[in-house]
Amino acid sequence: MAGAVPIFNGLKHLSCPGEAAGKTCTTPGCLFGHARDRDSSKTAAKDGLANGDHEAPPSKRQRTQVQDAPFEESGGGVAASNLVAKVQSSGVYDPLSPPVAAKTPCTPPSRKKAASPSRSKIVKPPSQNAAGPSSQRASALRKVESLNPRHLKAAPAAHGVRHKLLSLLHADYSRLNKEVSIKAAADAELKSLLLSPQDLIWMALDREHELATQRPTLYNNAMRHEVTRYKKMQVTAWIAERKKSLEKKLAPSKTPVNDSPVVIDTGLTPAEEIIVARRLIPPMKGLDEYGYVLEPPTEEQIRETKQAVEWSKGWEQCDRCTARFQIFPGRNIETGELASGGTCTHHPGKTYMPQRELGGWVSKKYRCCNQDMGESPGCTVGATHVWMTRDPKRLASLWPFVETPANNSPLVKEAVAFDCEMAFTVQGLEVVRLTATSWPDGAMLLDVLVQPYGEILDLISQYSGVWPEDMANAVPWTRDGTAPPQQGGQRKILQKVSSPDIARGLLFEFINSDTMLIGHALENDLKAMRIIHHNIVDTVLLYPHKFGLPARSSLKVLMEALLRRQIQQLTDKGHDSAEDARAAGDLVRFKVQKEWQRMKMQGWTWVDGVLRPKGWKPEASEAIPTLQEQSGAESIDTDDQASPLKEDSPQAFKS
């Protein structure tokens, strides 16, 4: 105990003056030491050493002191503390030292001996024959809990309210389980559905904890609804619920047994694949609601947008954390900053909705950290705030949209798959890499880095796959496409063009207005390149999300689900636009394979490279000439059958 007052132990270490004069001391309670006291002390010390005891049992008075407490008084107090240390080191009683030297630690040995059996009983593992397999399995899987709400940092209700609702829910579980046990006496199959008392407690605790953490604002209503539902539940519904729960636990993994990549074999020539793929081009009407730009903004709209941007003085809203900040194109002349507001705390991953059971409730989670939406402001800190716009008028104010021009160059392809990688700049989200491949063979046509118009705020390399060293080591674009030699383990050195407008011009060398553009979420790539194109095949539209637009499945998810291929695996290196472009092309080929199988079942056939429907007959001009026709005789077409090329007939596609 800090600040303890040392006890005065008399003058026993000094000889009594009366005995020093050769007399026997008769003073009652004499403070000085006597010969008889020293003789008895030596005898007690010898007996203690013989029995192996180094310290005498402490008296109740001595136990009030703390052994390592510093003395606040000087002089005698310091001497006493030194004597205590001396006895601790030697372990032998010194008759010249005061009684405090014989003191032991505060916790007596008897307490330790009394507590050790209970601790050893807790940690002692059960023997193999002590409990059955079920109890061993239960104890190995989960910790035993009582019917008491689990502790939460932010409880949605008072402990008493939580405990009452939990008890009501547990009572309903127990009632239904008891009814099942009664039925199990006549039906042995129901025995597997029975729950032990501890299982019922776990079940109630899990459900209460789930509602407390996922629906804290509606906790009271949610728990009351849960209690009411089970109070009204019949035993048949409980049995069905228990069976479903067991089936879910015992169900095999959803991973397909054959996890080898799907081999795409359309059975068509490349030219025929392009013809069938053109049937997949969607009507563009109405797609402007989902981000596709169908008409370029007018000059008046662009002028008004530029005026509004000038009035805003660079103030934008962060696309990641929604904070307001100011951008400085060309840098702030006073601070040298590109953006104000400091760092940006955010979640880089998108949100998703986990699977939920019937009657349950789940909240959205972030893919980056698997945290619930709203649980924290973010799991990542960016160096600066960033912004972007999807408004075509704002995009056109930087550089304009153009429609794909006519092009009769021999370099033009009938189908091209392309992909763009973007980065955040002071001008918003701009393209930093453009890749185009021919379809369906996947040959590389164009792969260049792009210097954006605005200063770069964040390359978002974990997604774009473009790193600062890539931009620094890139070489200027040349038409021959030569790149400097690379060393082993070095990242691929790409060519770089000086602006997005030049990159768009290079892409226009391979496409025209009739070219079929293929990609994933093409509205983003077309906006980044400021291109208006109407012949598109977008895998987002080919394989719609179960919730419909604007919800969409990622390219990675589609490749895993449909083709059992893993893409974008090098998460530390980011995406590869060439890999993404070819992946989108393969998904379109897979759709072409399915479409052609369906068409064959409907009777479609190929006639001289032209796709014809079932029952098609050639017109007179296309019929095989007879001998009379070859000799110049005039043929008369008496068949008044409608031509299959009319508006009410299926369209014929030519290669």
C-alpha positions in Angstrom: 0.0 0.0 0.0 1.6 3.3 -1.1 2.1 5.7 1.7 2.0 3.1 4.5 3.3 4.3 7.9 6.2 2.0 9.2 5.4 0.3 12.5 7.7 1.1 15.4 9.2 -2.2 16.5 10.9 -1.1 19.7 14.6 -1.2 20.5 15.0 -5.0 20.6 18.3 -4.8 18.7 19.9 -2.9 21.6 20.9 -4.7 24.8 18.9 -3.8 27.8 20.9 -1.3 30.1 19.9 -3.3 33.2 21.4 -6.6 31.8 24.5 -4.7 30.8 25.0 -3.8 34.4 24.8 -7.5 35.3 21.3 -7.4 36.7 18.1 -9.2 35.6 15.6 -6.8 33.9 12.3 -6.8 35.7 10.7 -3.9 33.8 7.4 -5.0 32.3 7.3 -4.5 28.5 10.9 -3.4 28.3 11.6 -1.9 24.9 15.2 -3.2 24.8 16.5 -6.6 23.8 17.3 -9.3 26.4 19.4 -12.5 26.3 16.3 -14.7 26.7 14.7 -13.2 23.6 17.8 -13.7 21.5 18.1 -17.4 22.6 14.5 -18.1 21.8 14.9 -16.5 18.4 17.9 -18.5 17.5 16.2 -21.7 18.5 13.1 -20.9 16.3 15.3 -20.1 13.3 17.2 -23.4 13.6 13.9 -25.3 13.8 12.6 -23.5 10.8 15.6 -24.3 8.7 15.5 -27.9 9.7 11.9 -28.2 8.6 12.6 -26.4 5.3 10.7 -23.3 6.2 12.5 -20.1 5.4 9.9 -17.7 6.6 7.6 -17.7 9.6 3.9 -17.3 9.0 3.0 -13.6 8.9 1.0 -12.2 11.7 -2.3 -10.3 11.0 -0.6 -7.0 11.9 2.2 -7.6 9.3 -0.2 -8.5 6.5 -1.5 -5.0 6.6 1.7 -3.8 5.0 2.6 -4.0 1.3 6.0 -5.5 0.6 7.0 -3.3 -2.3 5.5 -0.1 -1.1 8.0 2.7 -0.9 8.4 4.4 2.5 7.7 8.1 2.4 9.7 8.8 5.6 13.5 9.1 5.6 16.0 7.7 8.1 14.5 4.6 9.8 12.1 4.1 6.9 14.9 3.7 4.3 16.7 1.3 6.7 13.6 -0.8 7.1 13.2 -1.1 3.4 16.8 -2.2 3.0 16.3 -4.8 5.7 13.3 -6.2 3.9 15.3 -6.5 0.7 18.0 -8.3 2.6 15.7 -10.9 4.1 14.1 -11.5 0.7 17.5 -12.3 -0.9 18.7 -14.5 1.9 15.5 -16.2 3.0 16.9 -16.7 6.6 15.6 -14.9 9.7 18.1 -12.4 11.1 17.6 -11.9 14.9 19.0 -8.3 14.6 16.5 -7.2 12.0 13.0 -5.9 13.0 10.0 -8.2 12.7 9.0 -6.6 9.4 11.8 -8.6 7.8 9.8 -11.8 8.3 6.9 -10.6 6.2 5.7 -12.6 3.2 3.9 -11.5 0.0 0.4 -10.2 0.3 -1.2 -13.3 -1.2 -0.8 -16.2 1.3 0.3 -19.6 -0.1 -2.9 -21.1 1.3 -5.0 -19.1 -1.1 -3.0 -20.3 -4.1 -3.3 -23.9 -3.1 -7.1 -23.5 -2.6 -7.5 -21.8 -6.0 -5.4 -24.2 -8.1 -7.7 -27.2 -8.1 -10.6 -25.2 -9.6 -8.4 -23.8 -12.3 -7.0 -27.1 -13.2 -10.5 -28.5 -13.4 -11.5 -25.9 -15.9 -8.6 -26.3 -18.3 -8.4 -30.1 -18.0 -9.5 -31.6 -21.3 -12.3 -34.2 -21.1 -11.4 -37.8 -21.6 -12.6 -39.6 -24.7 -15.1 -41.6 -22.7 -16.4 -38.8 -20.6 -18.9 -37.4 -23.1 -20.6 -38.6 -26.3 -19.6 -37.5 -29.8 -22.4 -34.8 -29.9 -21.3 -33.1 -26.7 -17.6 -33.2 -27.8 -18.4 -31.8 -31.1 -20.5 -29.0 -29.6 -17.9 -28.1 -27.1 -15.2 -28.1 -29.8 -17.2 -25.8 -32.1 -18.7 -23.2 -29.8 -18.2 -21.7 -26.4 -20.9 -22.4 -23.8 -23.1 -19.3 -23.2 -25.9 -18.4 -20.9 -29.1 -16.7 -21.9 -27.7 -13.2 -21.6 -27.5 -10.7 -24.4 -24.0 -10.4 -25.9 -22.1 -7.2 -25.1 -22.1 -4.6 -27.8 -20.2 -1.3 -28.0 -23.4 0.5 -29.0 -26.4 -1.5 -27.7 -29.6 -0.7 -29.6 -31.6 -0.9 -26.3 -31.2 -1.2 -22.6 -29.9 -4.5 -21.2 -33.2 -5.2 -19.5 -35.2 -4.7 -22.7 -32.8 -6.9 -24.6 -32.8 -9.6 -22.0 -36.6 -9.7 -21.9 -37.0 -9.9 -25.7 -34.3 -12.5 -25.8 -36.0 -14.6 -23.1 -39.4 -14.4 -25.0 -37.7 -15.6 -28.2 -35.9 -18.4 -26.4 -39.2 -19.5 -24.8 -40.8 -19.8 -28.2 -37.9 -21.8 -29.6 -38.1 -24.1 -26.6 -41.8 -24.6 -27.0 -41.5 -25.5 -30.6 -38.6 -27.8 -29.9 -40.6 -29.5 -27.2 -43.4 -30.2 -29.6 -41.0 -31.7 -32.1 -39.7 -34.0 -29.3 -43.2 -35.2 -28.7 -43.7 -36.0 -32.4 -40.3 -37.6 -32.6 -41.5 -40.3 -30.3 -43.6 -41.6 -33.2 -41.4 -40.5 -36.0 -37.7 -41.3 -35.7 -36.7 -39.0 -38.6 -37.6 -36.0 -36.5 -35.0 -36.8 -33.9 -32.3 -35.2 -36.1 -34.2 -31.9 -35.9 -34.1 -31.7 -32.1 -32.0 -29.1 -30.5 -30.2 -29.3 -27.1 -30.8 -26.7 -24.5 -27.5 -25.1 -25.3 -28.3 -25.1 -29.0 -31.6 -23.3 -28.3 -29.6 -20.6 -26.3 -27.1 -20.2 -29.2 -29.9 -19.9 -31.7 -31.7 -17.2 -29.7 -28.4 -15.4 -29.0 -27.4 -15.5 -32.7 -30.8 -14.1 -33.9 -30.8 -11.4 -31.2 -27.2 -10.4 -32.0 -28.0 -10.3 -35.7 -30.9 -7.9 -35.3 -29.0 -5.8 -32.7 -26.1 -5.2 -35.1 -27.8 -5.1 -38.5 -31.0 -3.2 -37.5 -30.1 -1.1 -34.5 -32.5 1.7 -35.3 -35.4 -0.8 -35.6 -34.3 -3.2 -33.0 -37.4 -3.1 -30.8 -39.8 -3.5 -33.7 -37.7 -6.2 -35.3 -37.4 -8.3 -32.2 -41.1 -7.9 -31.3 -42.0 -9.0 -34.9 -39.7 -12.0 -34.5 -41.2 -13.0 -31.1 -44.7 -12.7 -32.5 -43.9 -14.7 -35.6 -42.6 -17.7 -33.5 -45.3 -17.4 -31.0 -47.9 -17.9 -33.8 -45.8 -20.5 -35.6 -47.1 -24.1 -35.7 -44.9 -27.1 -35.2 -45.2 -28.0 -38.9 -43.7 -24.7 -40.0 -41.0 -25.1 -37.4 -40.1 -28.6 -38.7 -40.0 -27.2 -42.3 -37.7 -24.4 -41.1 -35.4 -26.8 -39.3 -35.2 -29.1 -42.3 -34.3 -26.2 -44.5 -31.6 -25.1 -42.1 -30.1 -28.6 -42.0 -30.2 -28.9 -45.7 -28.4 -25.6 -46.1 -25.6 -26.8 -43.7 -25.2 -30.1 -45.4 -25.6 -28.8 -49.0 -22.5 -29.3 -51.1 -20.5 -26.3 -52.3 -21.8 -24.3 -55.2 -18.5 -24.6 -56.9 -19.0 -26.8 -60.0 -17.4 -30.2 -60.0 -15.8 -29.5 -63.4 -13.9 -26.3 -62.7 -11.9 -26.4 -65.9 -12.4 -23.4 -68.2 -15.2 -23.6 -70.7 -14.1 -24.2 -74.3 -16.0 -21.9 -76.7 -16.8 -23.8 -79.9 -19.4 -22.0 -82.0 -19.0 -24.2 -85.0 -18.9 -21.1 -87.2 -16.3 -19.3 -89.2 -15.1 -15.9 -88.0 -17.3 -14.2 -90.7 -20.3 -16.2 -89.7 -19.7 -15.4 -86.0 -19.8 -11.7 -86.9 -23.1 -12.1 -88.7 -24.7 -13.9 -85.8 -23.2 -11.4 -83.3 -24.9 -8.5 -85.2 -28.2 -10.0 -84.1 -27.1 -9.2 -80.5 -26.9 -5.4 -81.2 -29.6 -3.8 -79.0 -31.9 -1.0 -80.1 -30.3 2.2 -78.7 -33.6 3.9 -78.0 -34.0 4.3 -74.2 -30.4 3.5 -73.4 -29.6 7.1 -72.7 -31.4 6.6 -69.3 -28.5 4.3 -68.3 -25.6 6.5 -69.4 -25.2 6.0 -73.1 -24.8 9.2 -75.1 -26.9 9.0 -78.2 -26.7 12.7 -79.4 -23.9 15.2 -78.8 -24.7 18.2 -76.6 -25.4 21.4 -78.5 -23.1 24.4 -78.5 -25.6 26.3 -76.4 -25.6 23.6 -73.7 -21.8 23.5 -73.7 -21.6 27.3 -73.4 -24.0 27.3 -70.4 -22.1 24.5 -68.7 -18.8 26.3 -69.1 -20.3 29.4 -67.6 -21.6 27.4 -64.6 -18.2 25.8 -64.1 -16.6 29.3 -64.1 -19.1 30.5 -61.4 -18.4 27.5 -59.2 -14.7 28.5 -58.9 -13.5 24.9 -58.8 -15.7 23.7 -55.9 -16.7 20.0 -56.4 -18.0 17.1 -54.3 -15.7 14.2 -53.6 -16.8 11.1 -55.5 -15.5 8.9 -52.7 -16.4 10.6 -49.4 -18.9 13.2 -50.6 -16.9 16.1 -48.9 -16.8 19.5 -50.6 -13.4 20.6 -51.8 -11.8 22.9 -54.4 -9.7 21.9 -57.4 -6.9 24.0 -58.8 -6.0 23.3 -62.4 -2.4 24.2 -62.9 -1.9 24.1 -59.1 -2.7 26.7 -56.5 -0.1 29.5 -56.8 0.0 30.0 -53.0 0.1 26.5 -51.7 1.0 24.4 -54.8 -1.9 22.1 -54.2 -4.1 20.5 -56.8 -7.0 20.1 -54.5 -8.0 21.4 -51.1 -9.5 19.5 -48.2 -6.5 17.3 -47.2 -6.8 13.5 -47.2 -9.8 11.4 -48.1 -11.1 8.6 -45.9 -13.3 6.3 -47.9 -14.2 2.8 -48.9 -12.7 2.0 -52.3 -14.9 -1.1 -52.9 -18.5 -1.1 -54.1 -21.4 -2.1 -52.0 -23.2 -5.4 -52.4 -26.2 -7.1 -50.9 -25.4 -10.5 -49.2 -27.7 -13.4 -49.5 -30.4 -13.5 -46.9 -32.6 -16.3 -45.6 -36.4 -16.2 -45.9 -37.8 -13.8 -43.3 -34.3 -12.4 -42.5 -32.7 -9.1 -43.0 -29.2 -8.1 -44.1 -27.5 -4.8 -44.8 -25.3 -3.8 -47.6 -21.6 -4.5 -47.2 -18.5 -3.1 -48.8 -16.5 -5.5 -50.9 -13.2 -3.9 -49.9 -13.4 -4.6 -46.2 -16.7 -6.5 -45.8 -18.0 -3.9 -43.3 -21.6 -2.9 -43.1 -22.6 0.2 -44.9 -22.5 3.1 -42.4 -20.3 1.1 -39.9 -17.3 3.4 -40.5 -16.4 6.4 -42.6 -13.8 4.3 -44.5 -11.1 1.7 -44.5 -8.7 3.6 -46.8 -7.1 7.0 -46.7 -6.4 8.7 -50.1 -3.9 11.4 -50.5 -6.5 13.8 -51.9 -10.1 14.2 -52.7 -11.3 13.4 -56.2 -14.3 14.1 -58.3 -16.0 13.0 -61.5 -19.0 13.8 -63.7 -21.3 11.7 -65.8 -23.1 14.7 -67.4 -22.5 14.7 -71.2 -22.6 18.5 -71.2 -19.9 18.8 -68.6 -17.8 16.2 -70.4 -18.2 17.9 -73.7 -17.1 21.2 -72.1 -13.6 19.8 -71.8 -13.4 18.2 -75.3 -16.4 17.5 -77.6 -18.3 14.3 -78.5 -18.1 13.1 -82.1 -19.9 10.4 -84.0 -17.8 7.7 -85.5 -16.8 8.9 -88.9 -17.0 7.1 -92.2 -13.8 5.3 -93.0 -12.9 3.2 -96.0 -9.4 2.3 -94.9 -8.3 -1.3 -95.3 -7.4 -1.2 -91.6 -11.1 -1.0 -90.6 -12.4 -4.1 -88.9 -15.9 -5.4 -88.8 -15.8 -6.0 -85.1 -13.5 -4.5 -82.4 -13.4 -5.2 -78.7 -11.9 -2.3 -76.7 -11.4 -1.1 -73.1 -10.3 2.0 -71.4 -8.6 2.5 -68.0 -9.3 5.8 -66.3 -7.7 7.9 -63.5 -8.8 10.9 -61.5 -7.5 14.3 -62.6 -8.4 17.9 -61.8 -10.7 17.6 -64.8 -12.6 14.6 -63.5 -12.2 11.0 -64.6 -10.0 10.8 -67.7 -8.7 8.0 -69.9 -5.0 6.9 -69.2 -4.9 3.7 -71.3 -6.7 2.6 -74.4 -6.6 -1.0 -75.8 -8.4 -2.3 -78.9 -8.4 -5.9 -80.2 -10.0 -7.4 -83.3 -12.9 -9.8 -82.8 -13.3 -12.7 -82.8 -9.6 -13.6 -83.0 -8.5 -11.2 -80.3 -5.4 -9.9 -82.2 -4.0 -6.7 -80.7 -4.8 -3.5 -82.7 -3.9 -0.7 -80.3 -2.5 -0.5 -76.8 -1.3 2.9 -75.7 -1.0 5.0 -72.5 -2.7 8.4 -72.7 -1.6 11.7 -71.1 -4.8 13.2 -69.7 -5.6 16.9 -70.1 -5.7 17.6 -66.4 -3.1 17.0 -63.7 -3.4 13.6 -62.2 -4.8 13.4 -58.7 -5.0 9.6 -58.3 -4.1 6.9 -60.8 -6.2 4.4 -58.8 -3.6 1.9 -59.9 -5.2 -1.0 -57.9 -8.0 -0.8 -60.5 -6.6 0.9 -63.6 -3.4 -1.1 -63.6 -1.5 2.0 -64.6 1.3 2.9 -62.1 3.4 6.1 -61.9 6.4 4.2 -63.2 4.4 3.1 -66.3 3.7 6.8 -67.2 7.3 7.7 -66.4 8.9 4.9 -68.5 6.5 5.1 -71.4 8.0 6.1 -74.8 6.3 8.5 -77.3 4.0 6.7 -79.8 5.4 6.0 -83.2 3.5 4.3 -86.1 6.0 1.4 -86.3 5.2 0.5 -82.7 8.8 -0.3 -81.6 9.5 -0.2 -77.9 12.9 -0.3 -76.1 14.2 -3.7 -74.9 13.0 -4.7 -71.5 14.9 -6.4 -68.7 13.8 -9.5 -66.9 11.0 -8.9 -64.4 10.5 -5.3 -65.7 6.9 -4.1 -66.3 5.8 -3.9 -69.9 6.9 -0.6 -71.5 4.0 1.0 -73.5 3.9 3.8 -75.9 2.2 7.0 -74.8 0.2 9.6 -76.8 0.0 13.2 -75.7 -3.7 13.6 -75.4 -7.0 11.7 -75.4 -8.0 13.3 -78.7 -5.0 11.8 -80.4 -5.8 8.4 -78.9 -9.3 8.7 -80.3 -7.9 9.4 -83.7 -5.8 6.2 -83.6 -8.9 4.2 -82.6 -10.8 5.7 -85.6 -8.3 4.2 -87.9 -9.7 0.8 -87.1 -13.4 1.5 -86.9 -16.2 3.2 -88.8 -19.9 3.7 -88.1 -20.7 0.1 -89.2 -18.0 -1.5 -87.0 -19.4 -3.5 -84.1 -17.9 -2.3 -80.9 -17.7 -4.9 -78.1 -16.9 -4.3 -74.4 -18.2 -4.4 -70.9 -20.1 -1.3 -69.6 -19.4 0.4 -72.9 -21.1 3.7 -71.9 -18.2 4.5 -69.6 -15.5 3.8 -72.3 -17.5 5.7 -75.0 -17.8 8.7 -72.6 -14.1 8.6 -71.8 -13.3 8.7 -75.5 -16.2 11.1 -76.3 -17.5 8.8 -79.0 -21.1 8.3 -80.1 -21.5 4.9 -81.7 -24.7 3.0 -82.3 -23.5 -0.5 -83.2 -22.5 -1.9 -79.9 -22.6 -5.3 -78.1 -22.3 -4.7 -74.4 -21.9 -7.7 -72.1 -23.8 -5.7 -69.4 -26.8 -5.9 -71.7 -26.1 -9.4 -72.9 -26.0 -10.8 -69.4 -28.3 -8.6 -67.3 -28.2 -8.5 -63.5 -31.1 -10.2 -61.7 -32.2 -6.9 -60.4 -32.1 -5.2 -63.8 -30.4 -2.0 -64.8 -28.7 0.0 -63.5 -27.5 -2.9 -61.4 -24.9 -4.9 -63.3 -22.5 -7.8 -62.8 -18.8 -7.2 -63.0 -16.7 -8.6 -65.8 -14.8 -10.8 -63.3 -18.1 -12.2 -62.0 -19.4 -13.0 -65.4 -16.1 -14.7 -66.4 -16.2 -16.9 -63.3 -19.8 -17.8 -63.6 -20.1 -18.4 -67.3 -16.6 -19.4 -68.5 -15.0 -20.5 -65.2 -12.0 -18.3 -65.9 -10.2 -16.2 -63.4 -9.3 -12.7 -64.5 -8.0 -9.7 -62.6 -6.2 -12.0 -60.2 -3.1 -9.8 -59.7 -4.8 -7.4 -57.3 -1.6 -5.7 -56.4 -1.0 -4.9 -60.1 -4.5 -3.8 -61.0 -6.6 -4.5 -64.1 -5.2 -5.1 -67.6 -7.2 -3.4 -70.3 -6.0 -5.9 -72.9 -7.2 -8.8 -70.7 -10.5 -7.1 -70.1 -11.1 -6.4 -73.8 -10.4 -10.1 -74.7 -12.6 -11.3 -71.8 -15.5 -9.2 -73.1 -14.9 -10.6 -76.6 -15.0 -14.2 -75.2 -18.3 -13.5 -73.4 -19.8 -12.3 -76.7 -18.5 -15.5 -78.5 -20.1 -17.6 -75.8 -23.4 -15.8 -76.4 -23.0 -16.3 -80.1 -22.6 -20.0 -79.5 -25.8 -20.1 -77.5 -27.6 -18.0 -80.0 -26.6 -20.1 -82.9 -27.7 -23.3 -81.1 -31.1 -21.7 -80.6 -31.3 -20.6 -84.2 -30.5 -24.0 -85.5 -33.3 -25.5 -83.4 -35.6 -22.9 -85.2 -34.4 -24.0 -88.6 -32.0 -21.3 -89.6 -29.3 -22.4 -92.1 -26.5 -20.9 -94.1 -27.0 -20.5 -97.9 -23.9 -19.3 -99.8 -22.7 -17.4 -96.7 -26.1 -15.9 -96.1 -28.2 -16.7 -93.0 -31.6 -17.9 -94.0 -34.7 -18.7 -91.9 -36.6 -22.0 -91.9 -38.8 -22.4 -95.1 -36.9 -19.8 -97.0 -37.1 -20.1 -100.8 -35.0 -18.2 -103.3 -36.6 -15.5 -105.5 -36.8 -15.9 -109.2 -33.6 -13.8 -109.7 -31.8 -16.0 -107.2 -33.1 -19.4 -108.5 -30.9 -21.8 -110.3 -31.2 -21.1 -114.1 -32.9 -23.8 -116.2 -31.8 -24.9 -119.7 -34.4 -22.6 -121.3 -33.1 -19.6 -119.3 -29.6 -20.5 -120.3 -30.7 -20.6 -124.0 -32.3 -17.1 -123.7 -35.9 -18.2 -123.2 -37.9 -15.7 -121.2 -39.0 -17.0 -117.8 -42.2 -15.9 -116.1 -42.5 -15.9 -112.4 -46.1 -17.0 -111.6 -45.4 -17.5 -107.9 -46.9 -14.5 -106.0 -45.2 -15.5 -102.8 -43.9 -12.6 -100.7 -40.2 -12.0 -100.7 -38.5 -13.0 -97.4 -36.6 -9.7 -97.5 -39.7 -7.6 -97.0 -40.4 -5.9 -93.7 -42.6 -8.6 -92.3 -40.1 -11.3 -93.0 -37.0 -12.2 -91.0 -34.0 -10.2 -91.9 -31.3 -11.8 -94.0 -27.7 -11.2 -92.9 -24.9 -11.2 -95.4 -21.3 -11.6 -94.7 
